[in-house]
Structures are given as structure tokens and as C-alpha cells.
Amino acid sequence: MSQTHPDTAWVEEIAVKAEPHPEHRWLQKLVGEWTYETDAPGKPGEAPTKLTGIEHVRALGDLWIVAEGQSQMPGGTLASTIMTLGYDPQQQRFVGTWVGSMMTHMWVYDGVLDQSQKALALHSEGPGMEDDGKTSDYQDVIEFKSDDHRVLTAQVQGADGRWQSFMTMEYRRK
């Protein structure tokens, strides 16, 4: 017979309340094997470089997804990435993180679905594009074009408040 320790009873109570919401089911559409392509911007005056990669997205129960990607960076080095996404019903916001082997910053996401339920805008703050020690506001938008095709657009907010796209990745389900 198992007894619950009084100091850990709250864990069981929270676990019982963790029921999937429609937003959690939306995240499950990401689960699967994906390939992607992107044009990495080149140096001024140079053409962009076409980069390709793979991403394996798995469910972590009914409430979270974990996306693990691999691709080559300009110059040929291998990059690995991990993204976690979930939904917090108390905040009514999507939450998550993104890390990559090519940088030391952990991106913390806070996001919302658009009214069409096709695009998830994930906001984050990170190192500015200028090497001045300042941070900038960023947004990664995941948009489903179909069940087997999605696009990720990475944007940075300029000093004028406008979003400027700096990378677009086309994902296709394997």
C-alpha cells in the first residue's frame, strides 16, 4: 500500500488537473519527421546560401512537444537544435524554449495562436543583431500551410517597432 508524503501531495494534485486543451492538440500536429530548407543570408553583396536539415518532433505526453533538429551551418559545421513547446492554460499562452549548439543563449518563448488557428507567434528576447550588448525582441511564427507543410518565419523588431523577417524555413513532412 502506497502512502503519499505530505510534502509531495501537491505534485499528484497538479498531475490530475493537467488535462489537454485544444491548444495542446494543436501542438500535436507538429509531431513527426520533417525536412526543411532555408536561405541563410550571406555577407553584403553575396547571394544567400541554401541550407537543409531534418527535424524529429515527438510528443512528451499529451501536453508538450520536443523538436530536435540537425543541419549544416554556412561553412559546413553541424548544428543541433532543441525546441520545447507546451500550453499554459492559467496564462492562456503557449510557452517553450529553443537552444542551438551554435549559440549560448536560451530562447524562452511566450506565444499565441492567430484567429485562423494556423499560425503560432512565439515571442522571445535575445541578443541584438548589432554587437553592442543590447537585447532585441524576436518572434518565430510557425504557420501550417497544410498538414504536411509548415513555414517558420524568424523576425526581429526594429527600432521603429516594425517586424523585419531575417529567415524563413520551409518544412515538409517525410
matplotlib code that plots the C-alpha trace (Angstrom):
import matplotlib.pyplot as plt

x = [0.0, 1.4, 1.2, 1.7, 4.2, 2.6, 5.3, 4.7, 0.9, 0.8, 2.5, -0.2, -2.9, -1.3, -0.9, -4.6, -5.5, -3.3, -5.9, -5.1, -6.8, -7.4, -4.1, -2.3, -3.9, -2.8, 0.8, 0.4, 0.2, 3.9, 4.7, 6.6, 9.7, 10.3, 12.9, 13.5, 15.2, 16.2, 18.2, 20.8, 21.7, 25.2, 27.6, 26.7, 26.9, 26.9, 24.0, 22.2, 23.3, 20.7, 20.8, 18.8, 18.1, 15.9, 13.7, 12.2, 9.3, 7.9, 5.2, 6.0, 2.7, -0.4, 0.8, 4.3, 6.3, 10.0, 11.6, 15.2, 16.8, 20.1, 21.5, 24.7, 25.6, 27.3, 30.9, 29.9, 29.7, 26.9, 24.3, 21.8, 18.7, 16.1, 12.7, 10.1, 6.6, 3.5, 0.5, -0.2, -4.0, -3.6, -1.7, -3.6, -0.3, 2.0, 5.3, 8.6, 12.3, 14.8, 18.5, 21.1, 24.6, 25.8, 25.0, 25.0, 21.6, 18.5, 15.4, 12.3, 9.1, 5.7, 3.1, -0.4, -2.3, -3.9, -7.6, -7.4, -5.6, -3.0, -0.1, 1.5, 3.5, 6.2, 7.8, 11.3, 14.0, 17.7, 21.0, 20.6, 21.9, 24.3, 27.3, 26.5, 25.4, 21.8, 18.9, 16.1, 12.6, 12.2, 9.3, 9.2, 6.0, 5.0, 2.4, 0.7, 0.1, -1.2, -0.9, 2.4, 3.8, 4.7, 6.7, 8.8, 9.5, 12.0, 11.6, 13.3, 11.6, 13.4, 13.8, 10.7, 8.6, 8.2, 8.9, 11.7, 12.0, 15.5, 15.0, 12.2, 12.3, 10.1, 9.3, 7.9, 6.7, 8.7]
y = [0.0, 3.3, 6.4, 10.0, 12.0, 15.3, 17.4, 15.9, 15.6, 18.8, 17.0, 14.4, 17.1, 19.1, 16.0, 15.1, 18.6, 18.6, 17.8, 18.6, 21.6, 22.3, 24.2, 21.1, 19.2, 21.9, 21.2, 17.5, 18.5, 19.1, 15.5, 13.6, 13.6, 16.7, 18.0, 21.7, 24.2, 27.8, 30.5, 31.8, 35.4, 35.9, 38.7, 42.0, 41.6, 37.8, 35.5, 33.6, 30.0, 27.2, 25.1, 21.9, 20.0, 17.4, 17.7, 14.9, 16.1, 13.9, 14.2, 14.4, 13.1, 14.9, 18.4, 19.1, 18.5, 18.3, 19.1, 18.0, 19.3, 18.9, 20.9, 22.3, 25.9, 28.1, 27.0, 23.3, 22.9, 20.7, 22.4, 20.7, 22.4, 21.5, 23.2, 22.5, 23.8, 23.5, 25.5, 27.0, 27.2, 29.5, 32.1, 31.2, 31.3, 28.9, 28.5, 26.9, 27.2, 26.9, 26.2, 25.6, 24.2, 27.3, 29.8, 30.2, 32.0, 30.0, 31.5, 31.5, 31.5, 33.1, 32.9, 32.9, 31.3, 33.6, 33.5, 31.2, 28.6, 28.2, 30.4, 30.4, 33.5, 32.9, 35.9, 36.0, 38.3, 37.8, 39.3, 42.1, 41.8, 44.6, 43.7, 46.4, 44.2, 45.3, 42.9, 42.8, 41.4, 38.5, 36.5, 33.0, 32.3, 28.7, 28.6, 25.5, 25.7, 22.1, 19.1, 18.2, 21.7, 24.4, 27.6, 29.1, 32.8, 34.4, 38.2, 40.9, 44.1, 47.2, 50.5, 51.7, 48.9, 47.1, 43.4, 42.5, 39.0, 37.6, 33.9, 31.7, 27.9, 25.6, 22.3, 19.3, 16.1, 13.0]
z = [0.0, -1.1, 1.0, -0.3, 1.6, 2.7, 1.1, -2.4, -2.4, -4.5, -7.3, -7.6, -7.4, -10.2, -12.4, -12.0, -13.2, -16.3, -18.9, -22.5, -24.0, -27.7, -27.8, -26.7, -29.5, -31.9, -30.9, -31.6, -35.3, -35.2, -34.2, -36.9, -39.1, -41.1, -43.6, -44.1, -46.3, -45.7, -47.4, -45.0, -45.6, -47.0, -46.4, -48.0, -51.8, -51.6, -52.5, -49.8, -49.0, -49.3, -46.1, -45.4, -42.3, -40.6, -37.5, -35.4, -33.3, -30.6, -28.0, -24.4, -23.1, -24.3, -23.1, -24.7, -27.8, -28.2, -31.6, -32.3, -35.4, -37.3, -40.2, -41.6, -40.9, -43.5, -43.6, -43.1, -39.3, -38.0, -35.8, -33.5, -32.0, -29.4, -29.0, -26.4, -26.7, -24.4, -23.4, -20.0, -19.5, -16.5, -18.5, -21.7, -23.5, -25.3, -23.6, -24.5, -25.1, -28.0, -27.8, -30.5, -30.5, -32.4, -29.6, -25.8, -25.4, -24.4, -26.1, -23.9, -25.8, -24.9, -27.7, -29.0, -31.9, -34.5, -35.0, -38.0, -35.8, -38.5, -37.1, -33.7, -32.9, -30.4, -28.8, -27.2, -26.2, -27.1, -28.1, -30.6, -34.1, -33.5, -31.4, -28.8, -25.8, -26.2, -26.5, -29.1, -29.3, -31.6, -33.0, -34.5, -36.4, -37.1, -39.8, -41.2, -44.9, -44.8, -42.5, -44.2, -44.9, -42.4, -42.5, -39.7, -40.2, -37.8, -37.2, -35.2, -34.1, -35.3, -33.5, -35.4, -33.9, -37.2, -37.5, -40.0, -41.3, -41.4, -42.0, -43.5, -43.2, -45.3, -43.5, -45.3, -43.5, -44.5]

ax = plt.figure().add_subplot(projection="3d")
ax.plot(x, y, z, "-o")
ax.set_aspect("equal")
plt.show()
